[in-house]
């Protein structure tokens, strides 16, 4: 399809609002979802996965690339997607222009799935500290994609962001002292400016488990699992009973210090492993993810932003047996490859 025909098609279509994950037996749209990692050689095919997610009432999913067969499987399912732009694609998008980006969107996303199902495009993943070669390409790629989406009247309905690792913070204890690592600040500020101007969310991957397992002497497992009600951490007038809340508020404080108050935070990944490391177990994974679901469903928010809906994507649908890194990284699955629950997690 030519760019002109594609633009005319979108101009003809009416504007739509983003789809939300509606929990079974609930009248409230709740933005909670799951991540669909595919680094494994034993995973069911995408159509089977979509059927599983539909049967569980899951309506928000993050995928990490633009694999055609995966996108086609989700097409028409009613599931809303966060679609990832792989880091290695960023130079192409950054060095081109809006027309190049529009052609890329046409070929890689909209040729396989209707734009109504795309809620977010995640431009890169954890680039600034974990894949720094691509750092300079992030914001230019986002700006070209934004201009391309605007050309077809989708600049306000499909939001752009770039998920970051929690380690972009130099310090986060206590949350009010948090600030961004000066090493990434010059790259992060232009990203924050775009997010602020376009009313897009700051996306962050938050794993209290990783903070715990990398600092066993100083991070209590109960604090990582939301179980420190008897021994809370106080920061001024605010009280923290869990590391997750403290991590999210640390980002809020850090953004405020850079002059960007009010930017929404979306948790693009969080979870707890069932095996492979200290404290990794089915029991602890259930405790952690139950609390995450409770926070989102009940609009608990965080101490700094109470009663504010915190959009969250749980990691991961399945264990990924070919994942590199520490052994625990292979064991975040909510479901077995046979479709059975690894543990009895309720989403309402």
Secondary structure, DSSP 8 states (H G I E B T S, - for coil): --HHHHHHHHHHS--------B-TT-SSB--EEEEE----SS---HHHHHHHHHHTT--EEEESS--HHHHHHHTTS--EEEEEE-GGGHHHHHHS-HHHHHHHHIIIIITTS-GGGEEEEEEEESHHHHSGGGGGGHHHHHHHHHHHHHHTT-TTTSEEEEEEEGGGEEE-SSGGG-EE-HHHHHHHHHHHHHHHHHT--EEEE--HHHHHHT-TTTS-HHHHTT--TTS-EEETTEEES-HHHHHHHHHHHHHHHTT-TT--EEEEEE---SSSSTT--HHHHHHHHHHHHHHHHTT-B-STTBT----EEES-SS--TT--SSGGGG---SB-TTS-BSS-----
